[in-house]
């Protein structure tokens, strides 16, 4: 959890919960698990229990103390919609996000059914909370159809790690991120897969963000595609931030 983040598409991370468990092929070489398990058994360390699911109530109010508006990735080290996380705590997370309306919160899940269940119980989905799903291969595109039922102002897809070609139905989707897997056991990503998704986004007028090629030396491989970087964001970010600042 940090005020600053090295993740290219966000500016800060906030982890009111940590830990997770694998649910689909994209999880096989999870960077968060790899990091957390390094510290298992170290007394007093936040990851003393490795990647076991943990709740951190003391972290709930942290975004309220960050006065500069930021894009905040919620649970970079977990999934807020795990079955083990009580609905009451998830509701508290949403309450904080709604109060911290000068920030933009980026919620990403592989469990959109639970996200939808929570959405139906909220009085209103906060306008500054983005809803996203991971889609690593065609077999998991059903998550997109669940996502489209979430009443978020911005709905986005994270196709990372991209493990195959994708045919995407991009109606009512506002942003797409693509990235290759990194680390020692990273699986290869073909340029044709990335180009095809980029072209689908261009044809549908959906902002496209290419995060990385990945691999063992991801910095060496960089993040250029066809001679340029692709750092597009949803076009209505700035109006949303400005409107929220006026309300303070």
N, C-alpha and C positions, 0 to 999 in steps of 0.2 A: 504494500500500500504506500503510495507516494504522491506528493504534490506534483511531481514531474514524472513523465513516463517516456521510455524509449520506443514504445509502440507507435509506429508512424501515423496511425489514424486517430490517435487520441492525445490528450495533454496531461492527464493524471489518471491514477487508478485508485479505487476505493474497494476494500474487501471486508464488508461486514460479516461475510462467512468465508471460510477457506476449506479446501479439500473437495474431492469429487470422486466419482467412479466411472469407469468406461461404459459407454452406451452404444457406440457405433465405430466403424473403422477409422474415422478421423481422430479418435482418441488414442490410438495404438502407441504413439510416441509423444504423448502429452508433455509439452515443455513445463507446464506448471507442476505436474507430478514429479518430473525429473529434478526440478529445482527444490521442491519441498522435501523430497526424500533424502536429499543430501544432509539435512539437519535432523533427521529422526534420531531421537535419543539424546539430543543435546539439551541439558536442563536449562529451562528458562527461555529457550529460543521460541519465537512464534510458531516454528514448525517442528517443535519437539516431538509432536505426534505425526510427523510426516504429512502425508496427504489425506489423513483421516478427516472426515467432515467435522468442522468446528464452527460454533456460533460465537460472534464477538460483539455483544451488546455495547461494550465500551467504545466501539468504533462508530456507532450509529451517527453521532452528531458531527463527525469530522468535517463533512462538506460545508456545514454551516459556518465553520471557522475560516474557510477559504474565501476571502472576499473578492478576489479577482475572478471574473467569469472564466470558466474552463469547460472543455469537453472532458467528461469523466467516464472512464470505462469501469462499469460496476462489476466487481467479482472477476478480475483477471485471473484469480487463483481458485475459482470455484464456479458453480452454477447456482444462481439464486433460487432456481425452481426445482431443486432436488426434493425428493419425497421426504427426506429426513428433516428438512427445514420447515418448522411450524408456520402455518399460515399467518398467525398473529405477528411473527417476526417479519415476514415478508411485507405485511401491511405497514409495519413500522418503517421499513426501508422506503416504501413508497411515500409515506408521510414526510420523511426527511427530504426526499427528492422534490416533492411538491413545495415544501417550505424554502428550499434552496433554489429558488426560481431564476437566479442569475446564472446558474450553470446549465449545461446540456449533459444529460446522463445517457450513456450508451449501454443498454441492457442486451446481452447476447446469451442465447440459450440453445441447447440441443433438446430441450424438453418443452416445446411450444404448447403442448396440451395443458400443462400446468400453468403456464403463463396466461393462457386464455381463461382458465378457471379463475385465476386471481383477478384478471381484468374484469370479468363479469361481476365480481363482488366489490370492486372499487366504486366509490361515488362518481369518480371521473378519473380517466387516465391523464396524468399531468402532461401538459403540452410540451414540457422540456425533457420528457423521457422518450428516448428512441427505443424501438423494439426491433431486435434482430435475431436471426437464426443462422446456425452453421449449416452449410450444405456442401459436403465434400465430394459427393458423386450423385449420379442420377437417381440412385435408389433412395436418396434422402430428400428429394425435391418436394415430397409431400409436406415437409415442414413449412414450406413457403405458403401453401394453401391455408394452413392453420394461422400462420403469421398475419395473413391478410384480414383475418377476423379481429385482430387487435386494433383498437381505436387510437393508435398512436399517430402523431403528426408526421413522424418519419419512421418508415419501416425499412430495414436494411438486411442484406445477405452478406455473410462472411464465408466465402468459398476458399477456406484455408483449414487444413492443407487440401489443395485441389488434387484429387486422386483420379480424375477422369473427365471426359468431356461432359458438358451440361447443356441441355436445352431448357431455357428458363422462361417462365411466364411472368413477365416483368410489369404487368399492369398492377397499379397500386403499390409498387415497390419504388423507393426513392433513392436508393444507394446500393452499390455492389462493391465489395472488397474481394480481391483475389490474391492469394499468396501460396507459395510453395512451402513444403515442410522443411524444417531445419534440424540440425543435429546429426549425430553419428549414424543413426539408423533411418535417415530421411529417405522417403520414397520419391522417385523422380516425377517431375511435372513437365508435360510437353508444351512447347510454345503454341502449338495449334489449339490446345484447349483454352489457353489464355486469350489468344487473338479472337477466338470465336465468341467468348464471353464479352470481350471488349466491343466487338462489332454488334452483338445483341444489345448491349447497353446504348451504344451510339444510335442504333436504329430506333430504340424506344425512348431516347432522350433521358436516360437514367445515368447519373454521375457514376464514373468508374474510377476505382482507386486500386492501383497495383502495388501491393505491399512489398513483395520480395520474390526472388527466384528460389531462395532457400538453399538447401544443401549443407554440407559440413562446414563450409566457409561462406556463410550467407553474405557477409559484407563484401567479400571478393566478387561474388556473383552479381551483387548489386540489385537494382530494381528498375532498370530501364527496359522498356518494351518498344520495339520498332523505333529506336533512336531518341526516345524521350521518356520522362517520368509521367505517370498518370496519378495526379493528386486531387482529383475532383471530389467535392463534398456536396451534400444537398444544398440547393441554391437558397433555401429560406433559412439558413442558420442565422445569418446576421440580423434579419428582421426579428426573428424570435428573441435573440439575445437583447436587442435594443428595446423591444417591447417590454421584456421582463425587467430590464434595468429601470425603465420609467415607472414601474410599479413599486420600486423600493422606497 
